[in-house]
Amino acid sequence: MKPIRLASLAMVIAVAAAAVYAFAPRQLPPFAATAVRVDRVHINGIAQVGPRLLAVGEAGHILYSDNQGAQWREAVRPAQTRSTLNQVLFSDTRNGIAVGHDGTILKTDNGGVSWRQVRFDDQHSEPLLGAAAVAGNQPGTTLYAVGSFGRFLVSRDSGETWADVAPLPKIDEAHLNALVAGPGKRLMLVGENGLVLRSPDGGAHWDSSTLPYKGSIFGALALSADTWLVYGMRGNVLRSSDFGASWEPIQTGMQTSFFGGTRLQDGRIVLVGQGGAILVSDDLGKSFRIHRVGGMASLTSIVEISAGKVLVGGEAGIAVETL
């Protein structure tokens, strides 16, 4: 019996030692900086705030990088947030919002490391597609968010609370695809059926602008207070030098849709879109040349990360492109 008692005692000691080891504090191996494969997340919006890059997309993903896109981390967000996000916007280096499907609006006050949900529409699934910020005369920033079926929201407390804007002319529940802020509190709102509205005073008053093209417009760029570009379906790009009083069609040589654009520090204009298309203008949008085209994955967004280099996002995730 003595050998059996010794064996039992040895087993008890072994189990106890294993338990002690399992719960004892010890150094954990470092986790990889990239929590998700950035080439497998559909990205809809990219922003830069200081040296930090942020990207938002499908299933509520919010990614950030502090080394020009070499590595990405998943931001902290509410566990219930799974709605696709369409745009990310910052009003200063710490405060930003992300907007998306189901009327979702998330807010950050630490530069995008963590986010909290400030709005969610559990009655409707219509997406919010765009957002813009306008500095007010009072402390804080006025924020706008726009989306499908004429949805137009405003926040006058830097994104904490949101309310519907009074009906605007000629919207009639049209899809509002983008809202862009320019110099001097000028705003331009674009949408389907050639919809363009402009405000000279930060959204207090609006009037309509007539395009010679009646298809969907997906985005706009403010090149100055008066010079603007709008772009959309079937390769359509239009330019105005009088804040939308008149428009000139720009030949792009392409029939693909454009979804995103930016102006580089050296003055060049870059548009991205369907089928991986990247177009570049050296004359403030008066003409464009094809930089790259081809592939099945479309590009939705672009931001400059250094001289001659841009970060592009789209159906195939995030990539760096040299121009």
Backbone hydrogen bonds, N-H to C=O, Kabsch-Sander energy under -0.5 kcal/mol:
donor,donor_aa,acceptor,acceptor_aa,energy
5,R,1,M,-2.4
6,L,2,K,-2.3
7,A,3,P,-2.2
8,S,4,I,-2.4
9,L,5,R,-2.5
10,A,6,L,-2.3
11,M,7,A,-2.0
12,V,8,S,-2.3
13,I,9,L,-2.3
14,A,10,A,-2.2
15,V,11,M,-2.4
16,A,12,V,-2.5
17,A,13,I,-2.6
18,A,14,A,-2.2
19,A,15,V,-2.2
20,V,16,A,-2.5
21,Y,17,A,-2.4
22,A,18,A,-2.4
23,F,19,A,-1.8
24,A,20,V,-0.9
35,A,33,A,-0.8
35,A,72,W,-0.5
38,V,36,V,-0.8
40,R,37,R,-2.0
42,H,40,R,-0.5
43,I,41,V,-0.6
43,I,314,G,-2.7
44,N,56,V,-2.6
45,G,56,V,-1.7
47,A,54,L,-2.4
49,V,52,R,-2.6
52,R,49,V,-1.8
53,L,65,S,-2.5
54,L,47,A,-2.7
55,A,63,L,-2.3
56,V,45,G,-2.4
57,G,61,H,-1.6
58,E,42,H,-2.1
60,G,57,G,-1.0
61,H,58,E,-2.0
63,L,55,A,-2.9
64,Y,73,R,-2.4
65,S,53,L,-2.3
70,A,67,N,-1.4
73,R,64,Y,-2.6
75,A,62,I,-3.1
75,A,73,R,-0.5
76,V,113,V,-2.5
81,T,78,P,-1.6
82,R,80,Q,-1.0
85,L,57,G,-2.6
86,N,99,V,-3.3
87,Q,99,V,-1.5
89,L,97,I,-2.9
91,S,95,N,-2.2
92,D,95,N,-1.2
96,G,94,R,-0.5
96,G,108,T,-1.9
97,I,89,L,-2.8
98,A,106,L,-1.8
99,V,87,Q,-2.2
100,G,104,T,-2.0
101,H,84,T,-2.9
102,D,125,S,-1.1
103,G,100,G,-0.5
103,G,126,E,-1.2
104,T,101,H,-1.6
105,I,119,R,-2.2
106,L,98,A,-2.6
107,K,116,R,-2.8
108,T,96,G,-2.4
111,G,94,R,-2.2
113,V,110,N,-0.7
115,W,76,V,-2.4
116,R,107,K,-2.3
118,V,105,I,-2.6
119,R,105,I,-1.5
121,D,102,D,-2.9
122,D,120,F,-0.8
128,L,100,G,-2.2
129,L,127,P,-0.5
129,L,146,V,-2.4
130,G,146,V,-1.9
132,A,144,Y,-1.8
134,V,142,T,-3.0
136,G,140,G,-1.0
142,T,134,V,-2.4
143,L,141,T,-0.5
143,L,155,S,-2.7
144,Y,132,A,-2.7
145,A,153,L,-1.9
146,V,130,G,-2.3
147,G,151,R,-2.0
148,S,127,P,-2.1
150,G,147,G,-0.6
150,G,174,A,-2.4
151,R,148,S,-1.4
153,L,145,A,-3.2
154,V,163,A,-2.8
155,S,143,L,-2.7
158,S,141,T,-1.5
160,E,157,D,-0.9
163,A,154,V,-2.1
165,V,152,F,-3.0
171,I,168,L,-1.2
174,A,171,I,-1.5
176,L,147,G,-2.2
177,N,175,H,-0.7
177,N,190,V,-1.3
178,A,190,V,-1.7
180,V,188,M,-2.6
182,G,186,R,-3.6
185,K,182,G,-0.6
186,R,183,P,-1.2
187,L,199,S,-2.6
188,M,180,V,-2.2
189,L,197,L,-3.0
190,V,178,A,-2.4
191,G,195,L,-1.9
192,E,175,H,-1.8
194,G,215,G,-2.2
195,L,192,E,-1.3
197,L,189,L,-2.7
198,R,207,D,-2.7
199,S,187,L,-2.5
202,G,185,K,-2.7
204,A,201,D,-0.8
207,D,198,R,-2.0
209,S,196,V,-2.7
211,L,209,S,-0.6
217,I,191,G,-2.3
218,F,231,Y,-1.9
219,G,231,Y,-1.8
221,L,229,L,-2.6
223,L,221,L,-0.8
223,L,227,T,-2.4
224,S,227,T,-1.6
228,W,226,D,-0.6
228,W,240,S,-2.5
229,L,221,L,-2.4
230,V,238,L,-2.3
231,Y,219,G,-2.1
232,G,236,N,-2.2
233,M,216,S,-2.1
235,G,232,G,-0.6
235,G,256,T,-1.2
236,N,233,M,-2.0
237,V,250,I,-0.6
238,L,230,V,-2.6
239,R,248,E,-2.5
240,S,228,W,-2.7
243,F,226,D,-3.0
245,A,242,D,-1.2
248,E,239,R,-2.6
250,I,237,V,-3.2
258,F,232,G,-2.1
259,F,272,V,-2.1
260,G,272,V,-1.8
262,T,270,V,-2.1
264,L,262,T,-0.5
264,L,268,R,-3.1
267,G,264,L,-1.9
269,I,281,S,-2.1
270,V,262,T,-2.6
271,L,279,L,-2.2
272,V,260,G,-2.7
273,G,277,A,-1.8
274,Q,257,S,-2.8
276,G,273,G,-1.0
277,A,274,Q,-1.1
278,I,292,R,-2.8
279,L,271,L,-2.7
280,V,289,R,-2.6
281,S,269,I,-2.7
286,K,283,D,-1.0
288,F,251,Q,-0.7
289,R,280,V,-2.6
291,H,278,I,-2.6
291,H,289,R,-0.6
292,R,278,I,-1.8
294,G,275,G,-1.8
299,L,273,G,-2.4
300,T,313,G,-3.0
301,S,313,G,-1.7
303,V,311,L,-1.9
305,I,309,K,-2.0
306,S,309,K,-1.5
309,K,306,S,-2.5
310,V,321,E,-2.8
311,L,303,V,-3.3
312,V,310,V,-0.5
312,V,319,A,-2.9
313,G,301,S,-2.3
314,G,317,G,-1.7
315,E,298,S,-2.3
317,G,314,G,-1.8
318,I,38,V,-1.0
319,A,312,V,-2.3
321,E,310,V,-2.9
323,L,308,G,-3.1
323,L,321,E,-0.5
